[in-house]
Each structure stands twice: as structure tokens, then as C-alpha cells.
Amino acid sequence: MVTESSARERLEENGQEHVFRFWDRLTGPERAHLLAQVESIDFKLMNRLVAQWVTSEPPEERFDRIEPVPVIPKGGGGDAQEAWQAGEEALTQGRVGLLLVAGGQGTRLGFDGPKGAYPVGPITRKSIFAYHAEKIRNLERRYHCTLPWYIMVSDTNHEQTQTFFEKNHYFGLEPGNVVFFEQRMVPCVGQDGKFLLDQPGSLAMNPNGHGGVIPAVVDNGIARDARSRGVDTLSYFQVDNWAVKVADPLFIGYHVMRTARMSSKTHRKDKPREAVGVHCLCDGVYRVIEYTVLDLYPQLLETDSAGNLLHYAGSPAIHILDVGFIESLNANYDAFPWWRAHKKIPCLNERGERVEPREPNGYKFETFIFDALRFVTHDPVVLEIPRLGEYTPIKAYEGDNSVIAARESMRTLWGGWLESAGFPVRRDAEDKVAVDIEISPNFALCEHEFIERARGHVYDALSDIAIGPDGRIENR
Ligand code: UTP
């Protein structure tokens, strides 16, 4: 561990000596904690970020030409069957691993625990992690393969996440195939570029964004672990999308067939200002433009004469990345772009009193996974998906992208499956499914599988119904 004097020296050299302002009153463990935080800081990077984003006008990128990306239609193009087979082959050969990012702070949801532990199941209170795990169990059974599950966490939720898995016996998965690893943290800075203190002996820090998965995969030996298992293809998803297809043969197949290094899914934006990034080609380079900067690029809001968005390709943050591509990005990670978010950051004032700001008082710096796309040198591989059954992220309790919306999507999706299988479902006057429905992904991952496996069972959704992993009704 770094000594007090060398930590002081580093802080002074970088104009951050105030970090030790309360040193004299810290206990031994508090001092050790603060020293460890200081040791973890990449000062060169922080100085660059402060100079670029705080003490000077932030950079604004301008493009001469912004064009839509070519998109493979929903369900695939003319070569869909071939792609499906290629994907199934990659799964059967054990070439595929799962890369979940779950290190975020989940501020908007405000749940006391890791977001993945949220009990989203309306009847069983099953967690989002449990849904992901049940999908994995189904796929492993179907393809006689192991899908190693690499889960990125952060200092803010590592312990809680791991304990949650342990308490739930890894949801029936083999613990050796579930690997947690930590992303790095970066200091939050005030509007003057100075690091903020969260406690007298602790800096305010935030996880370095989902783009932090790039160095984290390499630094924590995940790339090495994947290779040792024969895995070269990682299916990337985010913890809060309960509906995601964790390893979609069609998507994997297109990635493999087109020898892509990184591929993406897209969904049609439902309104010009929907809070998702947009896939596009900017001066010929493949990018996702964040919704927060849409006003810089008004052409992204344009519609045709029929009112259809020209740039409809929203980003649901579902990708496939090759292990080798992650390694090459990491080798050149200095070129990876950073972003800042202006936030209300609780912190100590000069007198050591805690302040809960009402207005944004500082910046958090993050990197985003979709920025990896600008380093892709092949033609974009972008597959369109429907939202229902693939993309229902949970950002808050109610409103758009919420727990309430996720539960409604469960009713719509699974109500449809039950009816297709010939079972009654209660609907209201507006023809909406009027009961809560859960179908374990371990029992069925898609409508076709449900119809097959439901034979011999009797279900009715005239009142709430939860169908468990083995097809038995769980709620009654
Ligand atoms: P969001 O950007 O929605 O952030 O992350 P969040 O932490 O879930 O929620 P808010 O913004 O604080 O309300 C999208 C996905 O990226 C992961 C999250 O865990 C989520 O799966 N993520 C985000 C990380 O893994 N690390 C980060 O540093 C940020």
C-alpha cells in the first residue's frame, strides 16, 4: 500500500491536497481506506478529464454527414436460417460466453440492493438475476453446453451481489461458471475540478461506466478465463433488461457468419426523443449517438412525409463482442472516449459538514460500451428486434422503462403465449391482459417452446398465474 507521505506528494503534485484535510481525525482503518482510494487513482487520466471537461469548454463533435446504419430486418434476412444454424453451432461448440454489466449504482430505481436483486416477478417476486439465470439453464440444456457467465460488478455492489447469488444457490447454475469481477472506480469532481469527499476518510467515487467492462475484462483475467474455456464470443447485456435473450442464436449467427468483431441489436425508436442512443454512420464511422446530445444533431429527429423517423435505429444496449476485440480495445484504451454527467453529488464542505445539494454540484466521468463501435473496421452488423420479449429495461419504479412497465410486458408477452397454446386468458374492456402472468424461462424461452412443453398441462389465466421451471403452477 502507498505510504502517507507518497500519497500526500501525489495529491500535492496534482492539486488535490485538500483530500487529506481531515487526516488528523481519521481512525486507522479510515486512513487505510483513503490511502487505498488515492492509490487507485489514475491521476494522468483525471487531469486530462478535468482539463477537457471541467476547466475548459467541453468538446462538441460535429459531423458533415450522418447516415442511417444498414439494418438486418426483424427475424433476419434471406439468410436467416443459415445464421440461426451458425449461431446454434457456436453455442453447441461452447464458443459463447455471457457478459453481464451490473456495476451501476441504480440511482433512479432507488432499490436498497443490487438492481439485479430487484423482485420483478409480480407473483413469485423472482429477481431479475433469477430470470437471467433461468434463461441460461434452458440454453445449456438445449445446446448441451456451458455458458460461462461473467458478471461485472463494482465496489458499490460486489459483496451484496455475490451474497445474493450464494443465498439463492446460484439459481441452480454451477457456481464455477459464474464469475464476478470488478470494474474500476473514478473520483467525482466539483465544478472546480477538485475531488469531492464523501466522508472525512473517503472520496466520492463512481464506477467508470459500462465501457469500464473493456479494461475490467482484461485486468481481472476474464479474457484469459474465456480463452481457456474455448470461448471467443461474448454476448453482452445489461442487468436491468429482464426480457433480454441472453444468447440469441440468430444474433450470434450473424456475428459469426459476417466475421464481425462487435455486433449490435436495434429496436425502432417509438418517438424521436426516446431516451436511447441511435445507431448511425457519422462521416462513415459507425457510432451510437447518446440521446442526451440529440440537440447537437437535429437531423436525428427528422421524419419522412409519412411521419416515420429516418434515424429509427435505437440502441437497446445488446451486443456481441469478440474476446480478441476487447483485448485490442484495451491495448488502445487511452483512445477510448469519456463522458461527463453533471450531477447532484452529496459531499463534505470545507468545514466537514455533509451537504445534500439541490442542484448539480459536480461531475461523474464514465465510458460507454457503445463507443467501442467506432473502432469497428468492418461493415456494421445490426439486427432489428421487437421490444416485446427482448427489450424492457428497468430504470425506475414507474413510468417509461419501469418495474410497472416490465410487469405489463410480462402480461402481454406471456398472455399471448398462453392463448396461442389454447388456454384462456382474462382480458379487460380494452383487450389488455388483466391478470399477472409469469412463465419461468427455464420452462420455455419462446412461444414455440411453450406450446410444445405445455402439452399435457392445464393452465388458465383467468386469475394470476405463475408457471414454474418444471411447468407446475407456482402460485396456488
Ligand atoms: P445505467 O446507465 O442505466 O445506470 O446502466 P444504472 O446504474 O443502472 O442506473 P442509474 O443511471 O444510476 O439510475 C445501464 C447498465 O450498465 C450497468 C448497469 O448496472 C446497467 O446494467 N453499468 C452502468 C455498469 O455496469 N457500470 C457502470 O459504471 C454503469
Residues whose N, C-alpha, C, O or C-beta is under 5 A from the ligand:
A	BS01	UTP	V101 A102 G103 G104 Q105 G106 T107 R108 L109 M152 P207 N208 G209 H210 Q238 V239 D240 K395
